[in-house]
Amino acid sequence: MKRGIVLWTLVATLLLAVPVLATHLPFVQRSGTHLIVDNEDFYYAGTNNYYLWYKPIACGADEGCVSEVLDDAKAMNLTVIRTWGFGDGNNGGSGWNGYYFQPSARTYDEATFAHFDKVLNESHARGIRLIIPLVNNWDDFGGMNKYVSWCGGTVHDDFYTNTECKSIYRDYVTYFLNRTNTITGIKYKDDPTILAWELANEPRAQTAGVSVLQSWTSEMSAHIKSIDSNHLVGTGSEGFYNGRAGFTGWPYDGSQGVDFIANHNLSTIDFATYHVYPDSWSQTFLDTMDWSNVHIDDARFALGKPVIVGEFSKNSPFHPAAASAQLFAWFEHVGERVERYGNKRGKIVKFSQRNYEKMLFAPETESIGLLSPRIVPPDEAYE
């Protein structure tokens, strides 16, 4: 979705679960379909929050400060947050709360990066890792079209092909990964607080087509790997297909310029991702079930890699018991798919504080009360 305001994220051997918090965070690595930490399977429950990079660290009059989000996440034992590593252009001069990572091409704002230094430090102190996309497909916070304006292009997909656009992006990535945190003295590329880099948030190439996005994904993931051998790299993709046996319709027909299998089959991509937006994509309940099934199966059997559900949203209110029950049935179904591959199942919890609200898939433990103020039964899923 355009702003990436997301309702949950979960991961696994094929999805989900939570590690024990530690004062030192080892790097997350991959072994086949497993994410691992210190040679043990790594499972997490987490969420998305796009504004950590420009909201104040401490709360004042402004709602949704960094410390509040991180404290709430820790209280629920959420150990991963996906958050933006981009803010391109100056947003009319004032930036976003005065912040912008890259106000103009190859100009990197020290105040914004110093703020993000604090975000990383505060996250690490709470045992929380970050997944960081490095550019936005959408115009929010600048996005690919801002790069196109900088490089003299004319259409969105020039971002993937214009030599100068690609050079500006590569330079930004190089600067970002080599940034030395002014608090810890650790370069971002050496900081285990970062779980993974994503090439973009929801990259699409609707005019240039599948082959163009595939070429760009290959080139830029290799660029990251040439700089950073510590971190996992993902696409940030919504998971659209370029043809899938047994399925039809625009999410499967290649029209978005995305190829779930080819994009994630690159040796420089460590895990697969897909997003779930049944309302925006006009998917029925059964369509949504199928959407999860094919990604879980293909990640395991076709790709041999872990899969992360990067974003999920159900826009319609879930007051009606039937609609709410469907939501919970979908979560349960995903849990059953995960359990079929020998992983842990979980319960749904509600993460609601101030001006953000998330639905999360939290691992089932003997102390579930520590993860959330309460379990949300189906008839209270959205009250």
C-alpha positions in Angstrom: 0.0 0.0 0.0 1.2 3.5 -0.7 2.0 4.6 2.9 2.8 1.1 4.0 0.8 1.6 7.2 0.7 -2.1 7.9 -1.2 -4.3 10.3 1.3 -7.0 10.9 4.5 -8.8 10.0 5.5 -12.3 10.7 8.3 -14.6 9.6 9.6 -18.0 9.9 10.9 -21.2 8.5 8.0 -20.3 6.8 6.5 -17.8 9.2 6.4 -16.4 12.7 7.6 -16.6 16.4 9.7 -14.9 19.0 13.2 -15.2 20.3 14.4 -14.4 23.8 15.6 -10.8 24.2 19.3 -10.3 24.7 21.5 -7.4 25.6 23.6 -8.3 22.5 21.9 -9.0 19.3 23.7 -11.5 17.0 23.2 -11.2 13.2 20.2 -13.0 11.8 21.3 -15.4 9.1 19.7 -17.9 6.7 20.0 -21.6 6.3 17.7 -23.0 3.6 14.2 -22.2 4.6 15.2 -21.2 8.1 16.2 -17.9 9.6 18.7 -18.6 12.3 20.5 -16.9 15.2 23.5 -18.6 16.8 22.7 -21.8 14.9 19.1 -21.9 16.3 15.9 -21.2 14.4 14.8 -17.6 14.6 11.1 -16.8 14.7 9.5 -13.5 15.4 6.3 -11.5 15.8 6.7 -7.9 14.6 5.0 -4.9 13.0 5.5 -2.1 10.6 6.0 1.5 11.6 7.0 4.0 8.9 7.6 7.1 10.9 10.4 6.2 13.3 12.9 8.1 11.1 11.2 11.5 11.6 9.1 11.4 14.8 10.7 12.6 18.0 12.5 10.1 20.2 10.7 11.2 23.4 7.0 12.0 23.6 5.8 15.5 24.0 2.8 17.1 22.4 3.3 15.0 19.3 1.8 11.6 19.4 3.5 8.5 18.2 7.1 9.1 19.3 9.9 6.6 18.8 10.2 5.6 22.5 6.5 5.0 22.8 6.4 2.7 19.8 9.5 0.8 20.9 8.3 0.5 24.5 5.0 -0.9 23.4 6.6 -3.3 21.0 8.9 -4.6 23.7 6.0 -4.9 26.2 4.4 -7.2 23.7 7.6 -9.1 23.0 7.7 -8.0 19.4 11.2 -8.2 18.3 11.2 -6.9 14.7 9.9 -3.6 13.2 9.9 -2.8 9.5 10.6 0.9 9.1 11.5 3.3 6.3 15.1 4.1 5.4 14.1 6.8 2.9 12.9 10.3 2.8 13.8 11.7 -0.6 13.3 15.4 -1.6 12.5 18.2 0.8 8.7 17.8 0.8 8.2 21.4 -0.2 11.1 22.7 1.9 10.2 21.6 5.4 10.9 17.9 5.0 9.0 15.6 7.4 9.2 17.2 10.8 12.3 18.9 9.4 13.9 15.6 8.4 14.9 14.2 5.0 17.5 11.5 4.4 18.3 12.8 0.9 16.8 16.3 0.3 18.4 16.5 -3.2 20.3 14.0 -5.2 23.5 12.8 -3.4 23.0 15.3 -0.6 22.6 13.4 2.7 21.2 15.2 5.7 23.3 14.8 8.8 20.5 15.7 11.2 18.3 13.0 9.8 21.0 10.4 9.9 21.9 11.4 13.4 18.3 10.9 14.4 18.3 7.5 12.8 21.4 6.7 14.8 19.3 7.2 17.9 16.5 5.0 16.4 19.0 2.2 15.9 20.5 2.7 19.4 17.1 2.8 21.1 15.9 -0.3 19.2 19.0 -2.3 20.1 18.6 -1.4 23.8 15.2 -3.0 23.7 16.2 -6.1 21.8 14.4 -5.0 18.7 15.7 -5.6 15.1 14.8 -3.5 12.1 14.0 -4.3 8.5 14.8 -1.3 6.4 13.5 -0.6 2.8 15.7 1.9 1.0 13.4 3.6 -1.5 9.6 3.8 -2.0 7.8 2.7 -5.1 5.1 5.2 -4.2 5.3 9.0 -4.0 5.0 9.2 -0.3 8.3 10.4 1.2 9.7 11.2 -2.3 9.8 7.7 -3.8 11.1 6.5 -7.2 9.4 9.4 -9.0 11.6 11.8 -7.0 14.7 10.0 -8.4 13.2 10.2 -11.9 12.8 14.0 -11.5 16.4 14.3 -10.4 17.8 12.3 -13.3 15.7 13.9 -16.0 13.4 10.9 -16.7 9.8 11.1 -17.7 8.0 8.1 -16.3 8.2 6.1 -13.1 9.9 3.1 -14.5 12.8 5.2 -15.7 14.0 4.7 -12.2 15.0 1.1 -13.1 16.7 1.9 -16.4 18.0 5.4 -16.5 21.8 5.3 -15.8 21.8 8.4 -13.6 18.8 7.3 -11.6 20.5 4.0 -10.9 23.7 5.7 -10.0 22.0 8.1 -7.5 20.3 5.1 -5.9 23.5 3.1 -5.7 25.3 6.1 -4.2 22.6 6.5 -1.6 22.7 2.8 -0.7 26.5 3.0 -0.4 26.3 6.0 1.9 23.5 4.5 4.0 25.3 1.1 4.5 28.7 2.8 5.3 27.2 5.3 7.7 28.9 5.2 11.1 26.5 5.6 14.0 27.5 8.7 16.0 26.4 7.1 19.2 27.7 3.5 18.9 30.6 4.0 16.5 29.3 1.1 14.5 28.8 1.3 10.8 25.2 0.4 9.7 26.6 -2.5 7.6 28.1 -3.9 10.8 25.1 -3.4 13.1 23.2 -6.5 14.0 20.2 -4.3 15.1 19.4 -4.3 11.4 17.8 -7.7 10.5 17.7 -7.0 6.7 17.8 -4.5 3.9 15.0 -4.3 1.4 15.7 -2.9 -2.0 12.4 -1.0 -2.0 9.0 -0.8 -0.5 6.7 -2.6 -2.9 8.6 -2.2 -6.2 6.6 -2.5 -9.4 7.4 -2.0 -13.1 4.0 -1.8 -14.6 5.2 -0.2 -17.9 8.7 -1.4 -18.2 7.8 -5.0 -17.4 9.1 -8.1 -15.6 12.5 -8.3 -17.2 13.4 -4.7 -16.3 12.5 -5.1 -12.6 14.3 -8.5 -12.6 17.5 -6.9 -14.0 17.4 -4.0 -11.5 16.7 -6.4 -8.6 19.7 -8.5 -9.6 22.0 -5.5 -10.0 21.1 -3.7 -6.8 21.0 -6.7 -4.5 24.4 -7.6 -5.8 25.6 -4.0 -5.0 24.4 -4.4 -1.4 26.1 -7.7 -1.0 29.3 -6.2 -2.4 29.3 -3.8 0.5 27.6 -5.7 3.3 28.2 -9.4 3.9 26.5 -9.4 7.3 22.9 -8.6 6.6 20.1 -10.4 4.8 18.7 -8.7 1.7 15.1 -8.8 0.5 13.1 -7.3 -2.3 10.3 -5.6 -0.3 7.9 -7.1 -2.9 4.2 -7.5 -2.7 4.6 -10.9 -4.2 2.8 -10.6 -7.5 3.4 -13.4 -10.0 4.3 -13.6 -13.7 2.0 -16.6 -14.2 1.1 -19.2 -11.7 -0.4 -22.6 -12.6 -4.0 -22.8 -11.4 -4.5 -19.1 -10.9 -5.7 -16.1 -13.0 -6.3 -12.4 -12.5 -4.0 -9.4 -12.3 -2.0 -10.5 -9.2 -0.9 -13.5 -11.1 -0.5 -12.3 -14.7 2.7 -10.3 -14.7 1.0 -7.0 -15.3 2.7 -5.4 -12.2 6.1 -6.1 -13.6 6.8 -8.4 -10.6 7.8 -12.1 -10.8 7.7 -13.6 -7.3 9.7 -16.7 -8.3 12.3 -15.1 -10.4 12.8 -12.0 -8.2 13.4 -14.1 -5.1 15.3 -16.9 -6.8 18.4 -14.7 -7.1 21.4 -15.8 -5.0 21.7 -12.3 -3.7 18.2 -12.3 -2.3 17.9 -14.2 1.0 14.2 -14.4 1.7 10.9 -14.0 -0.1 8.2 -11.5 0.8 4.5 -11.0 0.0 1.8 -8.5 1.2 -1.9 -9.1 1.8 -4.5 -6.4 1.0 -7.8 -8.2 0.3 -9.9 -5.0 0.2 -7.6 -3.0 -2.1 -7.0 -5.9 -4.4 -10.6 -7.1 -4.5 -9.8 -10.5 -3.1 -12.4 -12.6 -1.5 -11.7 -14.6 1.7 -10.9 -17.7 -0.3 -8.7 -15.6 -2.7 -6.7 -14.5 0.4 -6.4 -18.1 1.6 -5.0 -19.1 -1.8 -2.7 -16.1 -1.9 -1.1 -17.2 1.3 -1.0 -20.9 0.3 0.9 -20.3 -3.0 3.5 -18.1 -1.4 4.2 -20.4 1.5 4.4 -23.4 -0.8 6.5 -21.7 -3.4 8.9 -20.2 -0.9 9.5 -23.6 0.6 9.5 -25.9 -2.5 10.3 -23.7 -5.5 12.7 -21.2 -3.8 14.0 -23.1 -0.7 13.9 -19.8 1.3 12.1 -18.3 4.2 9.1 -16.1 3.5 8.0 -12.9 5.4 4.5 -11.6 5.3 5.7 -8.0 5.0 2.3 -6.2 5.2 -1.3 -7.0 5.9 -4.4 -4.8 6.1 -8.1 -5.3 6.2 -9.7 -1.9 5.7 -13.3 -2.8 6.3 -14.3 -2.7 10.0 -14.7 -6.1 11.6 -17.6 -5.4 13.8 -19.8 -8.0 12.2 -19.2 -11.4 13.8 -19.0 -13.1 10.4 -16.4 -10.8 9.0 -14.4 -10.9 12.2 -14.6 -14.7 12.2 -13.2 -14.8 8.7 -10.2 -12.7 9.7 -9.4 -15.1 12.5 -10.0 -18.0 10.3 -7.4 -16.7 7.9 -4.9 -16.3 10.6 -5.7 -19.7 11.9 -5.3 -21.1 8.3 -1.9 -19.5 8.0 -1.0 -21.0 11.4 -2.0 -24.4 10.2 0.1 -24.0 7.1 3.1 -23.1 9.2 2.5 -25.9 11.6 2.4 -28.4 8.7 6.0 -27.6 8.1 6.9 -28.2 11.8 6.7 -24.6 13.1 4.9 -23.0 16.0 1.4 -21.7 15.9 0.1 -18.6 17.6 -2.8 -16.3 18.7 -4.0 -13.0 17.5 -3.4 -9.9 19.7 -4.2 -6.3 19.2 -1.6 -3.6 19.3 -3.3 -0.3 19.9 -1.8 2.9 21.2 -2.4 6.5 20.5 -2.6 7.0 16.7 -1.5 3.6 15.5 -3.2 0.3 15.6 -2.0 -3.1 14.5 -3.2 -6.6 14.4 -0.4 -9.0 15.2 0.3 -12.7 15.1 2.0 -13.4 18.4 3.5 -16.8 19.3 1.6 -18.9 21.6 3.5 -19.4 24.9 2.6 -20.2 28.5 2.9 -16.5 29.3 0.8 -15.0 26.5 -0.3 -12.2 28.9 3.2 -10.8 28.6 2.8 -10.2 24.9 -0.3 -8.1 25.0 -2.8 -6.5 27.4 -5.2 -9.1 26.3 -6.1 -11.6 23.6 -8.7 -10.3 21.3 -11.6 -12.7 20.7 -13.2 -12.8 17.2 -16.2 -10.6 18.1 -13.9 -7.9 19.5 -11.3 -7.9 16.7 -12.0 -4.2 15.8 -13.7 -2.3 18.5 
